[in-house]
């Protein structure tokens, strides 16, 4: 999404440079989300099937090992 204002990028996400840009981005993300027929991952049939057939249960050992990441402190830009 380009709001017409240059932003630095890191990890695929723009870094808002001020509150106005941040507010516009938030509004755009919420507007985009409201139009989606499926908005909650726990209601997604594909996610439900993966848990049923492979991951066994939410917060289980296998799902935790495969889906969760560890925090790693990084320097500020």
C-alpha positions as CSV (number, residue, x, y, z in Angstrom):
1,X,0.0,0.0,0.0
2,X,1.4,3.4,-0.9
3,X,-0.1,6.4,0.8
4,X,1.9,8.8,-1.4
5,X,4.5,9.3,1.3
6,X,8.0,7.7,1.1
7,X,8.7,5.3,3.9
8,X,11.7,3.2,4.9
9,X,11.1,-0.5,4.7
10,X,12.2,-3.3,7.0
11,X,11.1,-6.9,6.8
12,X,8.4,-6.1,4.3
13,X,6.6,-3.6,6.5
14,X,6.8,0.2,6.1
15,X,8.0,2.1,9.1
16,X,5.5,5.1,9.5
17,X,7.4,8.3,9.7
18,X,4.7,10.3,11.7
19,X,1.3,10.0,13.3
20,X,-0.6,11.1,10.2
21,X,0.9,8.3,8.1
22,X,0.4,5.8,10.9
23,X,-3.3,6.7,11.2
24,X,-3.9,6.5,7.5
25,X,-2.2,3.1,7.4
26,X,-4.3,1.8,10.3
27,X,-7.5,3.1,8.6
28,X,-6.6,1.4,5.3
29,X,-5.8,-1.9,7.0
30,X,-9.1,-1.9,9.0
31,X,-11.1,-0.9,5.8
32,X,-9.5,-3.8,3.9
33,X,-10.2,-6.2,6.6
34,X,-13.9,-5.3,7.0
35,X,-14.5,-6.4,3.4
36,X,-13.1,-9.9,3.9
37,X,-15.6,-12.8,4.2
38,X,-13.2,-14.7,6.6
39,X,-11.6,-12.5,9.2
40,X,-10.7,-14.8,12.1
41,X,-8.1,-17.5,11.7
42,X,-9.9,-19.9,14.2
43,X,-12.9,-19.9,11.8
44,X,-10.8,-20.6,8.7
45,X,-11.6,-24.1,7.5
46,X,-8.1,-24.7,6.2
47,X,-6.6,-23.8,9.6
48,X,-9.1,-26.0,11.4
49,X,-8.2,-28.9,9.0
50,X,-4.5,-28.5,9.6
51,X,-5.0,-28.7,13.4
52,X,-7.3,-31.6,13.1
53,X,-5.1,-33.7,10.8
54,X,-1.6,-32.6,11.8
55,X,-1.0,-30.2,14.6
56,X,-3.5,-32.0,16.9
57,X,-4.5,-29.0,19.1
58,X,-3.9,-25.3,19.6
59,X,-1.1,-24.5,22.0
60,X,0.0,-28.1,21.7
61,X,3.7,-29.1,21.6
62,X,3.8,-29.6,17.8
63,X,2.0,-26.4,17.0
64,X,4.2,-24.5,19.5
65,X,7.4,-25.9,18.0
66,X,6.4,-25.2,14.4
67,X,4.4,-22.0,14.6
68,X,5.9,-19.9,17.3
69,X,9.1,-17.8,17.1
70,X,11.5,-16.6,19.6
71,X,12.2,-13.0,20.4
72,X,15.6,-11.7,19.2
73,X,16.7,-8.2,20.2
74,X,17.6,-6.2,17.2
75,X,19.2,-2.8,16.8
76,X,17.1,0.2,16.0
77,X,17.5,1.4,12.4
